[in-house]
Each structure stands twice: as C-alpha cells, then as structure tokens.
Amino acid sequence: MPPSVLVVGGGIIGCATAHALAKGGCRVTVLERDTPGGEASGAAAGLLAPLGESREPGPFQRLAVESWRLYPQVVAELGAATGMDVEHMTAGTLYPLFGHAEVEAARDRTTWPVAQEFGVALLEGAAVREREPALDAGIEAALLVAGDHWVNNERLVAAYAQAAAACGVVIRSGIEVSEILVEGSRARGVVAGGARIGADAVLLAAGAWSGHFSLPRGPGVPGDALPVGPVRGQILSVSNSPPLLGHAVHGRSVYLAPRPSGECLVGATVEHVGFVREVTDEALEHLIDEAVALVPAIGERSLLRSWCGFRPWAPDGLPILGPWPGVEGLFVATAHFRNGILLAPITAALVSECVLTGRVPALLLPFLPDRFISASA
Ligand SMILES: Cc1cc2nc3c(=O)[nH]c(=O)nc-3n(C[C@H](O)[C@H](O)[C@H](O)COP(=O)(O)OP(=O)(O)OC[C@H]3O[C@@H](n4cnc5c(N)ncnc54)[C@H](O)[C@@H]3O)c2cc1C
C-alpha cells in the first residue's frame, strides 16, 4: 500500500509538494483552510530572480539557482497537464544602480560563478536606455540579469493544484487543521474541522501560519512551535496595455513586473506588522512614487488593483525544510519569505525525496528545522 500523506496548507509550497509526492506514488490529501493559492502564493509578484535576492554565493543561492533551473520544465509539464498559460516570461531583470558603490558591487556580480549562465552584464551610459527606453533618463547604470524570469503566480499555483488533482491528490478546501497528531515518536495524522484524519506522514506547509502549531519532539518531550511569522507585503498593479517595459525592473525598494495579460505589478512593502490585512494609502503612495522615479510612464497609467499578503518568515530569513527531528513521518516546508514562488519547484523535489526515501538531500542540509531547535535547547 503506498504511504498516505496529509499536507497542511494549499499554497504553492503545499500544492507543488503534493504534486511531487503523488508522482512518487503517495496517496496525498491537501487540507486548505480557505482556497488554494488564496494567501501569499496568490499575492506575490512572481519574480524568479535568484541573484537579486542573494548578497553572495552560498547555500541559499545554490538552492535558488537549482529551482530557477527547474522552471522551464515545470512550466512545460504543468502546461501539458492543465492547458494553463502561466505567463512564463524570460526577458530578464534590470537593476538600476545609483552611485559608485552600487556600480562596483554590481561589477563584482558579473564575476560570480553563475554570471555567464544568467547573462549578467553591467550596462552604463547610453546602453541603459538602449536596452530599456522606458527607464528614467537620470539612471546612468544598471545591472542586467538576462536569465531572470517571472510568472503569473496566481495561475501557477492553480496549475500546480490542478496538476496535483490530475495525479490523484485530494484537495480539500475550507477545512482548518487545528492539531498535528503525534503518538510515541510517530506522526499519525491531524485534527481538522474537529475530526481526526489519520495518515502515515504529515507535511506542515501552512505559510506564515506554520508557527501556530505545537510540534512534539518525541515521547515526553514538550512541543515546539516553528519560529515563523508574517511579513506583510503591499502591492498594486497598473495597466500594462500597451506594454510599458521589456524587462522586469528591480529598484532599491520597489520592483516592476510587466505581465502580458495586461497589468504591470508594482511591489512591494516589507512590514513586520503581524497579521494586519490592510492596504494603506501611505504604502500605495510610496510604491507609486518610487515606481515613477524608475519609469516615469507609470504615472500615466491607471491603477488597476491593490492588495497585500503575508510572507512566511523565520528569524534568519531562510526557508525551513525537511524532517522534524525526533518524530518519524513529520516534515516541514515553510518560511520561504520573499522567494516562495521561485523556490517551489526545488522545495517540492527535495522535500518529497525526504518523505519518499527517508534521506535528506545535501542541498537541504543548511535549511533543516534543527537549526532552531539546537539554538533553543
Ligand atoms: C506582496 C508579495 C510579493 C511577493 N513576491 C514574490 C516574488 O516575486 N517571487 C517569489 O518567489 N516570492 C514572492 N513572494 C513570497 C511568496 O509569495 C511566498 O514565499 C510563498 O507564496 C509562500 O508559499 P506558502 O505555500 O508557504 O504560503 P501561502 O501561500 O501563504 O500558503 C499557506 C496556506 O496555508 C493555509 N493554512 C494556514 N493555516 C492553516 C490551517 N490551520 N489549516 C489549513 N490550512 C491552513 C493558508 O490558508 C494558505 O493558503 C511574495 C509575497 C508577497 C506577500
């Protein structure tokens, strides 16, 4: 009998990993409190930019680059399984640079080991506007990462959910998990909607809410909560018809993601304000001002919509992935912070490998939950 797995949370991490587990032969049920993709995964901008988010080459960049490499095949596979167009764009990102120090730091990035694979180039003077005429005339230098891509993340998470369902995953919406059941040193299932649901394994992928669960560490050992909480991001979109930009643009505090389906996203604030679901005038004003400073034509476009989401965040800013120590059959995949869309394919591949084989792939070692447990013990 193939193992049964309960996935707590139907965001992109839960749906992508459920899909991978079902392909590996597991019987999988996703338990989602609301709607799949209804939280951070639907709220994101969908930029897939591993170099922009890494200050230096290291374990995080390796994880992000591996996920970036998986994207073309993931998009093709999901398209074939669902017929959905997830608006996968591969036109690259421009990072405008201000001042000597930023230009020199960018020059250093052109020597990173992956620079050639990503088409990293420093543009100076006239080359900047030759590449992207919509940029403000005062921008005298920019780093081009030609290999960056982006997706329509709302469609992507829907595609993952549909592809998972087509592989036999049961997706239950509108059911809240209140407890993860551990007996002895084994996960046995969850309590959801007031009823016990049994399974051979449980994967906690509840995004910014993952810290709400008490996770036992074996017989007689009190439970720990993951140190995961929300970082609010406010974001808006303006009309992208006719198209404003040929690239994504990433400034100091805002980025622009033009979508072929007619909107250009302008994101996003990074706020430690708890679960306050509110879009503020101040934030919208800030986003628009900063966007206009980068691309003046934004100021002539109508505002289409604005929204916010809660990024799952751990104190070191890194994802928490892999087996929960001391409890067989309990796994976590959360805290992807600003990169959960980018990291979904590699998370699904590595975490499903842990569940299916019992082994932890080397790429996952720096992201195990143990790093927080040893710190608190
Ligand atoms: C404004 C903004 C812009 C972003 N831009 C980007 C970007 O450009 N690129 C990128 O890679 N990342 C981006 N991110 C980050 C990315 O969105 C997240 O890292 C990612 O979506 C996290 O996915 P998740 O599945 O862990 O969480 P979520 O999508 O939040 O999913 C968790 C799910 O768990 C469910 N849940 C919670 N508690 C329970 C419970 N008790 N029972 C059942 N279900 C439960 C929730 O309802 C939710 O659907 C952005 C985020 C925001 C907010």
The ligand as a Tripos MOL2 file, in Angstrom:
@<TRIPOS>MOLECULE
LIG
   53    58     1     0     0
SMALL
NO_CHARGES

@<TRIPOS>ATOM
      1 C1          3.4810   41.0640   -1.9180 C.3       1 LIG1
      2 C2          4.3150   39.8090   -2.0590 C.ar      1 LIG1
      3 C3          5.1750   39.6940   -3.1450 C.ar      1 LIG1
      4 C4          5.9400   38.5400   -3.3050 C.ar      1 LIG1
      5 N1          6.7030   38.4150   -4.4250 N.ar      1 LIG1
      6 C5          7.3960   37.2700   -4.6450 C.ar      1 LIG1
      7 C6          8.1410   37.0930   -5.8430 C.ar      1 LIG1
      8 O1          8.1600   37.9730   -6.7120 O.2       1 LIG1
      9 N2          8.8310   35.9290   -6.0220 N.ar      1 LIG1
     10 C7          8.8150   34.9290   -5.0860 C.ar      1 LIG1
     11 O2          9.4660   33.9040   -5.2990 O.2       1 LIG1
     12 N3          8.1090   35.0630   -3.9260 N.ar      1 LIG1
     13 C8          7.3970   36.2030   -3.6920 C.ar      1 LIG1
     14 N4          6.6810   36.3650   -2.5350 N.ar      1 LIG1
     15 C9          6.7950   35.3380   -1.4890 C.3       1 LIG1
     16 C10         5.8860   34.1380   -1.7660 C.3       1 LIG1
     17 O3          4.6030   34.6020   -2.0790 O.3       1 LIG1
     18 C11         5.8210   33.2210   -0.5410 C.3       1 LIG1
     19 O4          7.1220   32.9020   -0.0940 O.3       1 LIG1
     20 C12         5.0990   31.9190   -0.9000 C.3       1 LIG1
     21 O5          3.8760   32.1760   -1.5280 O.3       1 LIG1
     22 C13         4.8620   31.0710    0.3430 C.3       1 LIG1
     23 O6          4.0710   29.9720   -0.0510 O.3       1 LIG1
     24 P1          3.3870   29.0570    1.0380 P.3       1 LIG1
     25 O7          2.6670   27.9870    0.3080 O.co2     1 LIG1
     26 O8          4.3960   28.6580    2.0600 O.co2     1 LIG1
     27 O9          2.3920   30.0500    1.8160 O.3       1 LIG1
     28 P2          0.9000   30.5050    1.4700 P.3       1 LIG1
     29 O10         0.7260   30.7900    0.0410 O.co2     1 LIG1
     30 O11         0.5510   31.5940    2.4320 O.co2     1 LIG1
     31 O12         0.0610   29.2300    1.7550 O.3       1 LIG1
     32 C14        -0.1620   28.7310    3.0580 C.3       1 LIG1
     33 C15        -1.5720   28.1750    3.0670 C.3       1 LIG1
     34 O13        -1.8160   27.5190    4.2970 O.3       1 LIG1
     35 C16        -3.1510   27.7190    4.6440 C.3       1 LIG1
     36 N5         -3.3070   27.4920    6.0770 N.ar      1 LIG1
     37 C17        -2.7640   28.2150    7.0970 C.ar      1 LIG1
     38 N6         -3.1230   27.7010    8.2760 N.ar      1 LIG1
     39 C18        -3.8870   26.6190    8.0050 C.ar      1 LIG1
     40 C19        -4.5530   25.6710    8.8230 C.ar      1 LIG1
     41 N7         -4.5030   25.7260   10.1600 N.pl3     1 LIG1
     42 N8         -5.2660   24.6930    8.2120 N.ar      1 LIG1
     43 C20        -5.3310   24.6090    6.8540 C.ar      1 LIG1
     44 N9         -4.7350   25.4910    6.0440 N.ar      1 LIG1
     45 C21        -4.0030   26.4730    6.6050 C.ar      1 LIG1
     46 C22        -3.4180   29.1650    4.2330 C.3       1 LIG1
     47 O14        -4.8000   29.4120    4.0680 O.3       1 LIG1
     48 C23        -2.6200   29.2800    2.9420 C.3       1 LIG1
     49 O15        -3.4030   29.0580    1.7840 O.3       1 LIG1
     50 C24         5.8740   37.4880   -2.3470 C.ar      1 LIG1
     51 C25         4.9960   37.6030   -1.2780 C.ar      1 LIG1
     52 C26         4.2140   38.7510   -1.1310 C.ar      1 LIG1
     53 C27         3.2570   38.8360    0.0150 C.3       1 LIG1
@<TRIPOS>BOND
     1     1     2 1
     2     2     3 ar
     3     2    52 ar
     4     3     4 ar
     5     4     5 ar
     6     4    50 ar
     7     5     6 ar
     8     6     7 ar
     9     6    13 1
    10     7     8 2
    11     7     9 ar
    12     9    10 ar
    13    10    11 2
    14    10    12 ar
    15    12    13 ar
    16    13    14 ar
    17    14    15 1
    18    14    50 ar
    19    15    16 1
    20    16    17 1
    21    16    18 1
    22    18    19 1
    23    18    20 1
    24    20    21 1
    25    20    22 1
    26    22    23 1
    27    23    24 1
    28    24    25 2
    29    24    26 1
    30    24    27 1
    31    27    28 1
    32    28    29 2
    33    28    30 1
    34    28    31 1
    35    31    32 1
    36    32    33 1
    37    33    34 1
    38    33    48 1
    39    34    35 1
    40    35    36 1
    41    35    46 1
    42    36    37 ar
    43    36    45 ar
    44    37    38 ar
    45    38    39 ar
    46    39    40 ar
    47    39    45 ar
    48    40    41 1
    49    40    42 ar
    50    42    43 ar
    51    43    44 ar
    52    44    45 ar
    53    46    47 1
    54    46    48 1
    55    48    49 1
    56    50    51 ar
    57    51    52 ar
    58    52    53 1
@<TRIPOS>SUBSTRUCTURE
     1 LIG1         1 GROUP 0 **** ****
